[in-house]
């Protein structure tokens, strides 16, 4: 299972790095061209008649219109994939909201099983999300729906939900097993009783 975990971890890291980098580049180019494209309006407003400047700003303006027609959509879809794959990385590192406060209420003998149970509950929810996400993807694929600007199949965009959820469920399972195996039988961390301290 460790070998499988390493493959999943590396795949997620590479995928998030690629999608986040592409999204950053696309948004930067979009904002840069939009800003430069405004020079055409600036030249017209201030009656700047230099042919070379007007030709350059006109070319940039036309390029910005072409890029802006698809870059915003691409950035949005890359963000969706980054969020769902990043959610799986969050499950691996324990960044999601946990049930520690509830688990700490159990006596030490049951805490070990409560840790495993919390992983199973989280994994079950993610498996439900995977099943429902897959159902949505199948329905969208049947409609042959494509995105307006990029004209890519919308099923590809929605596939982020089941893929991210199945990766999260794997990490919740791994984390639950690891917590179960490595539990040292420590006393639960209950909140401090303020009234006793005051005495």
C-alpha positions as a Markdown table, in Angstrom:
| # | Residue | x | y | z |
|---|---|---|---|---|
| 1 | Unk | 0.0 | 0.0 | 0.0 |
| 2 | Unk | 2.9 | 2.3 | 0.6 |
| 3 | Unk | 4.0 | 2.1 | -3.0 |
| 4 | Unk | 0.5 | 2.9 | -4.1 |
| 5 | Unk | 0.4 | 5.8 | -1.7 |
| 6 | Unk | 3.6 | 7.2 | -3.2 |
| 7 | Unk | 2.3 | 7.0 | -6.7 |
| 8 | Unk | -0.9 | 8.8 | -5.7 |
| 9 | Unk | 1.0 | 11.4 | -3.8 |
| 10 | Unk | 3.3 | 12.2 | -6.6 |
| 11 | Unk | 0.5 | 12.2 | -9.2 |
| 12 | Unk | -1.5 | 14.7 | -7.1 |
| 13 | Unk | 1.5 | 17.0 | -6.5 |
| 14 | Unk | 2.4 | 17.1 | -10.2 |
| 15 | Unk | -1.2 | 17.6 | -11.2 |
| 16 | Unk | -1.8 | 20.5 | -8.8 |
| 17 | Unk | 1.6 | 22.1 | -9.7 |
| 18 | Unk | 0.7 | 22.0 | -13.4 |
| 19 | Unk | -2.9 | 23.2 | -13.1 |
| 20 | Unk | -1.9 | 26.0 | -10.6 |
| 21 | Unk | 1.0 | 27.1 | -12.8 |
| 22 | Unk | -1.1 | 27.1 | -16.0 |
| 23 | Unk | -3.8 | 29.1 | -14.2 |
| 24 | Unk | -1.4 | 31.7 | -13.0 |
| 25 | Unk | 0.2 | 32.1 | -16.4 |
| 26 | Unk | -3.2 | 32.4 | -18.2 |
| 27 | Unk | -4.5 | 35.0 | -15.7 |
| 28 | Unk | -1.3 | 37.0 | -15.9 |
| 29 | Unk | -1.4 | 37.0 | -19.7 |
| 30 | Unk | -5.1 | 37.9 | -19.6 |
| 31 | Unk | -4.5 | 40.9 | -17.3 |
| 32 | Unk | -1.3 | 42.0 | -19.1 |
| 33 | Unk | -3.0 | 42.0 | -22.5 |
| 34 | Unk | -6.1 | 43.7 | -21.1 |
| 35 | Unk | -3.9 | 46.5 | -19.7 |
| 36 | Unk | -2.0 | 46.9 | -22.9 |
| 37 | Unk | -5.1 | 46.7 | -24.9 |
| 38 | Unk | -6.3 | 49.8 | -23.1 |
| 39 | Unk | -3.5 | 51.8 | -24.8 |
| 40 | Unk | -5.6 | 51.8 | -28.0 |
| 41 | Unk | -8.3 | 53.7 | -26.1 |
| 42 | Unk | -5.7 | 55.9 | -24.5 |
| 43 | Unk | -4.2 | 56.9 | -27.9 |
| 44 | Unk | -7.6 | 57.6 | -29.3 |
| 45 | Unk | -8.8 | 59.7 | -26.3 |
| 46 | Unk | -5.6 | 61.8 | -26.3 |
| 47 | Unk | -5.4 | 62.0 | -30.1 |
| 48 | Unk | -2.0 | 60.4 | -30.3 |
| 49 | Unk | -1.3 | 60.2 | -34.1 |
| 50 | Unk | 2.0 | 58.3 | -34.1 |
| 51 | Unk | 1.4 | 55.5 | -36.6 |
| 52 | Unk | 3.8 | 53.0 | -35.1 |
| 53 | Unk | 2.2 | 53.4 | -31.6 |
| 54 | Unk | -1.3 | 53.2 | -32.9 |
| 55 | Unk | -0.5 | 50.1 | -35.0 |
| 56 | Unk | 1.2 | 48.4 | -32.0 |
| 57 | Unk | -1.7 | 49.2 | -29.6 |
| 58 | Unk | -4.2 | 48.1 | -32.2 |
| 59 | Unk | -2.4 | 44.8 | -32.7 |
| 60 | Unk | -2.2 | 44.3 | -28.9 |
| 61 | Unk | -5.9 | 45.2 | -28.6 |
| 62 | Unk | -6.9 | 42.6 | -31.2 |
| 63 | Unk | -4.7 | 40.0 | -29.5 |
| 64 | Unk | -6.2 | 40.7 | -26.1 |
| 65 | Unk | -9.8 | 40.2 | -27.5 |
| 66 | Unk | -8.8 | 36.9 | -28.9 |
| 67 | Unk | -7.1 | 35.7 | -25.7 |
| 68 | Unk | -9.8 | 37.1 | -23.4 |
| 69 | Unk | -12.4 | 35.1 | -25.2 |
| 70 | Unk | -11.1 | 31.8 | -23.9 |
| 71 | Unk | -8.6 | 32.6 | -21.1 |
| 72 | Unk | -11.1 | 33.4 | -18.4 |
| 73 | Unk | -13.0 | 30.1 | -19.1 |
| 74 | Unk | -9.7 | 28.1 | -19.0 |
| 75 | Unk | -8.6 | 29.7 | -15.8 |
| 76 | Unk | -12.0 | 28.9 | -14.2 |
| 77 | Unk | -11.8 | 25.2 | -15.2 |
| 78 | Unk | -8.2 | 24.9 | -14.0 |
| 79 | Unk | -9.2 | 26.4 | -10.7 |
| 80 | Unk | -11.9 | 23.7 | -10.3 |
| 81 | Unk | -9.4 | 20.9 | -10.9 |
| 82 | Unk | -6.9 | 22.6 | -8.6 |
| 83 | Unk | -9.5 | 22.8 | -5.8 |
| 84 | Unk | -10.6 | 19.2 | -6.0 |
| 85 | Unk | -7.1 | 17.7 | -6.3 |
| 86 | Unk | -5.9 | 20.1 | -3.7 |
| 87 | Unk | -8.7 | 18.8 | -1.4 |
| 88 | Unk | -7.1 | 15.4 | -1.7 |
| 89 | Unk | -3.8 | 16.8 | -0.7 |
| 90 | Unk | -5.5 | 18.5 | 2.2 |
| 91 | Unk | -7.0 | 15.1 | 3.3 |
| 92 | Unk | -3.5 | 13.6 | 3.2 |
| 93 | Unk | -1.9 | 16.3 | 5.3 |
| 94 | Unk | -4.9 | 16.5 | 7.8 |
| 95 | Unk | -5.9 | 20.1 | 6.8 |
| 96 | Unk | -9.6 | 19.3 | 6.7 |
| 97 | Unk | -11.9 | 19.9 | 9.6 |
| 98 | Unk | -11.6 | 16.8 | 11.7 |
| 99 | Unk | -13.6 | 15.1 | 14.5 |
| 100 | Unk | -10.8 | 15.5 | 17.1 |
| 101 | Unk | -13.1 | 17.3 | 19.6 |
| 102 | Unk | -15.6 | 14.4 | 19.3 |
| 103 | Unk | -12.9 | 11.7 | 19.4 |
| 104 | Unk | -11.3 | 13.3 | 22.6 |
| 105 | Unk | -14.6 | 12.6 | 24.5 |
| 106 | Unk | -14.0 | 8.9 | 24.2 |
| 107 | Unk | -12.1 | 7.0 | 26.9 |
| 108 | Unk | -8.5 | 6.0 | 25.9 |
| 109 | Unk | -9.5 | 2.4 | 25.2 |
| 110 | Unk | -12.1 | 3.5 | 22.6 |
| 111 | Unk | -10.2 | 6.4 | 21.1 |
| 112 | Unk | -8.2 | 4.1 | 18.9 |
| 113 | Unk | -11.4 | 2.7 | 17.3 |
| 114 | Unk | -12.9 | 6.2 | 17.1 |
| 115 | Unk | -9.9 | 7.4 | 15.1 |
| 116 | Unk | -10.5 | 4.6 | 12.6 |
| 117 | Unk | -14.2 | 5.2 | 12.6 |
| 118 | Unk | -13.7 | 8.9 | 11.7 |
| 119 | Unk | -11.6 | 7.9 | 8.7 |
| 120 | Unk | -14.2 | 5.5 | 7.6 |
| 121 | Unk | -17.0 | 8.1 | 7.9 |
| 122 | Unk | -15.0 | 10.6 | 5.9 |
| 123 | Unk | -14.1 | 8.0 | 3.3 |
| 124 | Unk | -17.8 | 6.9 | 3.0 |
| 125 | Unk | -18.8 | 10.5 | 2.4 |
| 126 | Unk | -16.1 | 10.9 | -0.3 |
| 127 | Unk | -17.3 | 7.6 | -1.9 |
| 128 | Unk | -20.8 | 8.9 | -2.0 |
| 129 | Unk | -19.5 | 12.1 | -3.7 |
| 130 | Unk | -17.6 | 9.9 | -6.2 |
| 131 | Unk | -20.7 | 8.0 | -7.1 |
| 132 | Unk | -22.9 | 11.0 | -7.5 |
| 133 | Unk | -20.1 | 12.9 | -9.4 |
| 134 | Unk | -19.7 | 10.0 | -11.8 |
| 135 | Unk | -23.5 | 10.0 | -12.3 |
| 136 | Unk | -23.4 | 13.7 | -13.2 |
| 137 | Unk | -20.5 | 13.2 | -15.6 |
| 138 | Unk | -22.3 | 10.4 | -17.4 |
| 139 | Unk | -25.4 | 12.6 | -17.8 |
| 140 | Unk | -23.4 | 15.5 | -19.1 |
| 141 | Unk | -21.5 | 13.3 | -21.6 |
| 142 | Unk | -24.8 | 12.0 | -23.0 |
| 143 | Unk | -25.9 | 15.6 | -23.7 |
| 144 | Unk | -22.7 | 16.3 | -25.7 |
| 145 | Unk | -22.5 | 19.7 | -23.9 |
| 146 | Unk | -19.4 | 21.7 | -24.7 |
| 147 | Unk | -18.0 | 24.8 | -23.1 |
| 148 | Unk | -18.9 | 28.1 | -24.9 |
| 149 | Unk | -15.4 | 29.5 | -25.6 |
| 150 | Unk | -13.0 | 26.5 | -25.6 |
| 151 | Unk | -15.6 | 24.0 | -26.9 |
| 152 | Unk | -14.2 | 21.2 | -24.7 |
| 153 | Unk | -16.6 | 18.6 | -23.4 |
| 154 | Unk | -18.2 | 19.7 | -20.1 |
| 155 | Unk | -17.9 | 16.1 | -18.9 |
| 156 | Unk | -14.1 | 16.7 | -18.7 |
| 157 | Unk | -14.7 | 19.7 | -16.4 |
| 158 | Unk | -17.1 | 17.9 | -14.2 |
| 159 | Unk | -14.8 | 14.9 | -13.9 |
| 160 | Unk | -12.8 | 16.8 | -11.3 |
| 161 | Unk | -15.6 | 16.0 | -8.8 |
| 162 | Unk | -15.4 | 12.2 | -8.8 |
| 163 | Unk | -11.6 | 12.1 | -9.4 |
| 164 | Unk | -10.9 | 14.5 | -6.5 |
| 165 | Unk | -13.4 | 12.6 | -4.2 |
| 166 | Unk | -11.9 | 9.2 | -4.9 |
| 167 | Unk | -8.4 | 10.6 | -4.2 |
| 168 | Unk | -9.8 | 12.1 | -0.9 |
| 169 | Unk | -11.4 | 8.8 | 0.1 |
| 170 | Unk | -8.1 | 7.0 | -0.4 |
| 171 | Unk | -6.3 | 9.5 | 1.8 |
| 172 | Unk | -8.9 | 9.4 | 4.5 |
| 173 | Unk | -8.6 | 5.6 | 4.5 |
| 174 | Unk | -4.8 | 5.7 | 4.7 |
| 175 | Unk | -4.9 | 8.3 | 7.5 |
| 176 | Unk | -7.5 | 6.3 | 9.5 |
| 177 | Unk | -5.4 | 3.2 | 9.3 |
| 178 | Unk | -2.2 | 5.1 | 10.2 |
| 179 | Unk | -3.8 | 6.7 | 13.2 |
| 180 | Unk | -5.2 | 3.3 | 14.3 |
| 181 | Unk | -1.8 | 1.6 | 14.0 |
| 182 | Unk | 0.2 | 4.5 | 15.6 |
| 183 | Unk | -2.1 | 5.3 | 18.5 |
| 184 | Unk | -0.1 | 5.3 | 21.7 |
| 185 | Unk | -3.0 | 5.2 | 24.2 |
| 186 | Unk | -2.6 | 8.8 | 25.4 |
| 187 | Unk | -5.3 | 10.4 | 27.5 |
| 188 | Unk | -7.7 | 12.6 | 25.6 |
| 189 | Unk | -7.1 | 16.3 | 25.5 |
| 190 | Unk | -10.1 | 17.6 | 27.2 |
| 191 | Unk | -10.7 | 21.4 | 27.6 |
| 192 | Unk | -9.4 | 22.9 | 30.9 |
| 193 | Unk | -11.9 | 23.5 | 33.6 |
| 194 | Unk | -11.7 | 27.3 | 34.2 |
| 195 | Unk | -13.7 | 27.2 | 37.4 |
| 196 | Unk | -11.2 | 24.8 | 39.1 |
| 197 | Unk | -8.3 | 27.0 | 38.0 |
| 198 | Unk | -9.9 | 30.0 | 39.6 |
| 199 | Unk | -10.2 | 28.2 | 42.9 |
